[in-house]
Amino acid sequence: MSTEKKYNCEIIQDLLPLYQDHACSPSSQAVVEEHLTECTDCRTIAERLGNTDIDEKLISEKNHVLESHLKKERRKTYTIGLCFAGIFTIPILVCLICNLAIGHALDWFFIVLASLLVAASLIVVPLVVPKEHIGTATLGSFTVSLMLLFMVICIYTGGNWFLLASVPTFFGLSVAFMPYVIAKITLPKVLARHKGLLVMIWDTLWLFAVIIVCGLYANSSLYWSVAMTITSFCSLLPWALFILIRYCRFVPMVKAGISFILCGAFFAVVNDVVRLSLKDWSKSSLLDADFLHWSLSSLDANIRLAVLILSVAAGLFLIGAGIHRQREKAAG
C-alpha cells in the first residue's frame, strides 16, 4: 500500500537547484530533505544535480583552451620579437661593413651598436620575455643599454663626463620606477613590510650620489658646504612626510593637519636656508616681514609669513577636527 507524499514533487524539484547550492532558507532545506527520504524519483534527480563530473570536465576543457591560446599568442609575440631583432641587425651589419671598408677602427660603430641596443630594449625585449617579467626586464635592459651608450660615447669623445651623465640619469629612473621594481621583488618578511622605507633610502642615497658627482666636476671649495647643506635641508620635508604618513598612528585628518604645518614651515624658511648657505645677505629674511608695508623689499618675506600663518591655522583646524571625530567614534 503506497503512502501519499506530503509535498508535491514539482515544487521540490524547483527547489533542488537552490538546495544543491545551499541558497535556500533553512525551512525550505528541511522540507526538501524530508521529501527526499520518501521520494525515490526526486532523490535520483538530486543525485544527478550533485554530480560535478561534467562541470569539472567543462572547466578542464576551458582551461586547456585558454592555455593553448596563450601559448599561441606567446609564440606569435616571440616570433615578432625575433623579426625585430633581425631588422636591428641590418644597420649593424651595414655600419660594420662601411667602417671596415674605409679602413677606420671600430670606434663610432660601437656608438651605433649601443644606440640600437637602447631601441631593442624597448621594442624587442617586451616581445620575447615572459609576460610576468616584461616590466622589470624592459626597465633593466633599457637602463643597462643606456649606461653602455653613455660609456661608449664618453670613450669615443675622450671625455670624463660618464659619471656626470649616468648617475643623475640613474637617479631619475630610480625615482620614477623603483617603487614598481621593489613591489615585484620578493623580500624577507621583515623587509617586505618596509618597502616604502627601502625606496626612500635608495632614492636619498642616489640623490647625494648626484651631489657628490657634481662636486667632483665643480672644482670649487664652496660647493660642498652649500650643496650638502641645501640638499640635506630639502630632504627633511619628504622624509618627515613619509614617516608621518607611513608610520605615525594618527587618523588621516590629523596627518593632513600636520602635513599642512610642515609644508608651510618648509616654504617659509627654505629661502633663508639657501640664503644663509650662500652667505647672501642682500635678500630679505622671514624676520623682515612687515604686514604694514608691502614694498618690494618686504614682499617676499610677507608672502612667506602669510603662507606660514595660513598653513598653521589650517593644520590646527584639521588636527582639532580629527581629534574631535576620533573621540566621537570612541564614544559611539
C-alpha positions in Angstrom: 0.0 0.0 0.0 1.6 3.3 -1.1 1.8 6.3 1.2 0.7 9.7 0.0 3.6 12.1 -0.4 3.5 15.1 1.9 4.9 17.6 -0.7 4.4 18.0 -4.4 7.3 16.7 -6.4 7.3 19.6 -8.8 7.7 22.1 -6.0 10.5 20.1 -4.5 12.3 19.7 -7.9 12.1 23.5 -8.4 13.8 23.9 -5.0 16.5 21.3 -5.7 19.0 23.7 -7.6 18.8 26.1 -4.6 19.2 23.2 -2.2 22.3 22.0 -4.0 23.8 25.5 -3.9 22.9 26.0 -0.3 20.9 29.1 -1.3 17.5 28.2 0.1 16.2 29.1 3.6 16.6 26.6 6.5 12.9 25.8 6.4 12.9 25.1 2.7 16.1 22.9 3.2 14.3 20.9 5.8 11.3 20.4 3.6 13.5 19.2 0.7 15.4 16.8 2.9 12.2 15.3 4.4 10.8 14.8 0.9 13.9 13.1 -0.4 13.7 10.5 2.3 10.3 9.4 1.0 10.6 10.0 -2.8 12.9 7.9 -4.9 12.4 10.0 -8.1 13.3 13.3 -6.5 16.3 11.7 -4.7 17.6 10.4 -8.1 17.3 13.9 -9.6 19.1 15.4 -6.6 21.9 12.9 -7.0 22.3 13.8 -10.7 22.4 17.5 -9.8 25.1 16.8 -7.2 27.3 15.1 -9.8 30.1 17.6 -10.6 32.0 15.4 -13.1 30.5 17.3 -16.1 31.3 20.7 -14.6 34.8 19.7 -13.8 35.3 18.4 -17.3 34.0 21.7 -18.8 36.3 23.7 -16.5 39.3 21.5 -17.5 38.5 21.9 -21.2 38.1 25.7 -20.8 41.5 25.9 -19.0 43.1 23.8 -21.8 41.6 26.1 -24.5 42.8 29.2 -22.7 46.3 27.8 -22.1 46.6 26.8 -25.8 45.5 30.2 -26.8 48.1 31.9 -24.5 50.9 29.6 -25.8 49.9 30.5 -29.4 50.0 34.2 -28.6 53.3 33.9 -26.9 54.7 32.2 -29.9 53.4 35.0 -32.1 54.9 37.7 -30.0 58.2 35.8 -29.7 58.4 35.5 -33.5 57.6 39.2 -33.9 60.4 40.0 -31.4 62.9 37.8 -33.3 61.8 39.6 -36.6 62.5 43.0 -35.0 65.8 41.7 -33.7 66.7 40.6 -37.2 65.7 44.1 -38.5 68.0 45.7 -36.0 70.9 43.6 -37.2 70.7 45.1 -40.7 72.0 48.6 -39.8 74.6 47.0 -37.5 76.0 44.9 -40.4 75.8 47.9 -42.8 77.8 50.1 -40.4 80.3 47.4 -39.6 81.0 46.8 -43.3 81.2 50.5 -44.1 83.5 51.1 -41.1 85.8 48.3 -42.2 85.7 49.3 -45.9 87.0 52.8 -45.3 89.8 51.4 -43.0 88.6 53.1 -39.8 88.9 51.5 -36.4 85.7 50.2 -34.8 85.0 53.4 -32.9 81.8 55.1 -34.0 80.4 51.6 -34.9 80.1 50.9 -31.2 78.0 54.1 -30.7 75.6 52.8 -33.4 75.5 49.4 -31.7 74.8 50.8 -28.3 72.1 53.1 -29.7 70.4 50.2 -31.3 70.6 48.2 -28.1 68.7 51.0 -26.4 66.0 50.8 -29.0 66.0 47.0 -28.8 65.5 47.1 -25.1 62.2 49.0 -25.6 61.0 47.0 -28.7 62.4 43.5 -28.7 62.7 42.7 -25.0 58.9 43.2 -24.2 58.1 40.8 -27.1 60.5 37.9 -26.1 60.4 37.8 -22.3 57.6 36.1 -20.4 54.6 38.3 -19.6 55.1 38.3 -15.9 58.7 39.7 -16.3 58.1 42.3 -19.1 58.2 45.3 -16.8 61.4 44.5 -14.9 63.2 43.0 -17.9 62.4 46.0 -20.1 63.4 48.5 -17.5 66.6 46.6 -16.6 67.7 46.2 -20.2 66.9 49.8 -21.0 68.9 51.1 -18.1 72.0 48.9 -18.9 71.9 49.7 -22.6 71.6 53.5 -21.8 74.5 53.4 -19.4 76.5 51.5 -22.1 75.7 54.2 -24.6 76.9 56.9 -22.3 80.1 55.0 -21.7 80.8 54.3 -25.4 80.2 58.0 -26.3 82.4 59.1 -23.5 85.2 56.9 -24.5 84.9 57.8 -28.2 84.9 61.6 -27.4 87.8 61.2 -24.9 85.7 62.8 -22.2 85.5 62.2 -18.5 81.8 63.0 -18.0 80.4 59.4 -17.8 79.6 59.6 -14.1 78.1 63.1 -14.5 75.7 61.8 -17.1 75.0 58.3 -15.8 74.5 58.9 -12.0 71.8 61.7 -12.4 70.1 59.6 -15.1 70.1 56.5 -12.9 68.7 58.7 -10.1 65.9 59.9 -12.3 65.0 56.4 -13.3 65.1 55.2 -9.7 62.7 58.0 -8.6 60.2 57.0 -11.4 60.5 53.2 -11.4 62.0 52.0 -8.1 58.6 51.7 -6.4 57.4 49.4 -9.2 60.6 47.3 -9.2 60.7 46.8 -5.4 57.0 45.9 -5.5 57.9 43.0 -7.8 60.8 41.7 -5.7 60.2 39.0 -3.1 61.8 40.1 0.1 62.1 38.6 3.6 59.1 39.2 5.7 60.8 41.8 7.9 61.8 43.9 4.8 58.6 43.3 2.9 56.7 45.4 5.4 59.0 48.3 4.8 59.3 48.5 1.0 58.4 52.2 1.1 61.2 52.9 3.5 63.7 51.0 1.3 62.6 53.1 -1.7 63.2 56.3 0.3 66.6 55.2 1.5 67.6 54.1 -2.1 66.5 57.4 -3.6 68.1 59.5 -0.9 71.5 57.7 -1.4 71.3 58.3 -5.1 70.4 61.9 -4.6 73.5 62.5 -2.5 75.5 60.5 -5.1 74.4 63.1 -7.7 75.6 65.9 -5.4 78.9 64.2 -4.9 79.5 63.5 -8.6 78.6 67.1 -9.4 81.0 68.2 -6.7 83.8 66.3 -8.4 83.3 68.3 -11.5 82.6 71.6 -9.8 86.1 72.1 -8.6 85.0 74.7 -6.0 85.6 74.6 -2.3 82.4 76.5 -1.7 80.3 73.9 -3.5 80.4 71.1 -0.8 79.1 73.2 2.1 76.4 74.9 0.0 75.3 71.7 -1.9 75.3 69.4 1.1 73.5 71.9 3.4 70.7 72.7 0.9 70.3 69.1 -0.2 70.1 67.9 3.4 67.6 70.5 4.4 65.4 69.9 1.4 65.5 66.1 2.1 63.9 66.7 5.6 60.4 67.5 4.2 59.9 64.4 2.1 61.3 62.2 4.9 59.1 63.9 7.5 56.0 63.5 5.4 56.9 59.8 4.7 57.4 58.9 8.3 54.3 60.8 9.3 52.0 59.2 6.7 53.5 55.7 6.8 54.4 55.1 10.4 52.6 57.5 12.7 49.3 56.1 14.1 47.2 59.2 13.7 43.8 59.5 12.0 44.0 60.8 8.4 42.8 64.3 9.3 45.4 64.7 12.0 48.1 63.6 9.5 46.8 66.1 6.9 46.9 68.8 9.5 50.5 68.1 10.5 51.4 67.9 6.8 50.0 71.4 6.2 52.1 72.7 9.1 55.3 71.0 7.9 54.8 72.2 4.3 54.1 75.7 5.4 57.1 75.9 7.7 59.3 74.5 4.9 58.1 77.0 2.4 58.6 79.8 4.9 62.2 79.1 5.8 63.7 77.4 2.7 64.8 80.6 1.1 66.5 81.7 4.3 68.4 78.4 4.5 69.6 78.8 0.9 70.5 82.5 1.5 72.5 81.6 4.6 74.3 78.8 2.8 75.3 81.1 0.0 76.1 83.9 2.5 73.9 86.2 0.5 72.7 89.0 2.8 71.2 91.1 0.1 67.8 89.5 0.2 65.2 89.8 3.0 64.6 87.1 5.5 61.4 85.9 7.2 62.3 88.2 10.1 61.9 91.2 7.8 58.2 90.5 7.3 56.0 93.6 7.9 52.3 93.4 7.0 52.0 97.1 7.4 54.5 97.7 4.5 54.2 95.7 1.2 57.2 97.2 -0.6 59.4 95.1 -2.9 61.9 94.7 -0.1 59.4 93.0 2.2 57.1 91.4 -0.3 58.8 88.0 -0.3 59.0 87.8 3.5 55.4 88.9 3.9 54.1 86.3 1.5 56.1 83.5 3.2 54.9 84.6 6.6 51.3 84.7 5.4 51.7 81.2 4.0 53.1 80.0 7.3 50.3 81.5 9.3 47.6 80.1 7.0 49.2 76.7 6.9 49.5 76.6 10.7 45.8 77.7 11.0 44.6 75.1 8.5 46.7 72.4 10.1 45.5 73.1 13.6 41.9 73.1 12.3 42.4 69.7 10.7 44.1 68.3 13.8 41.3 69.5 16.0 38.6 68.2 13.7 40.4 64.8 13.5 40.7 64.5 17.3 37.1 65.5 17.7 35.9 62.9 15.2 38.1 60.2 16.8 36.5 61.0 20.2 33.1 60.8 18.7 33.8 57.4 17.2 35.2 56.2 20.6 32.2 57.4 22.4 29.7 56.0 19.9 
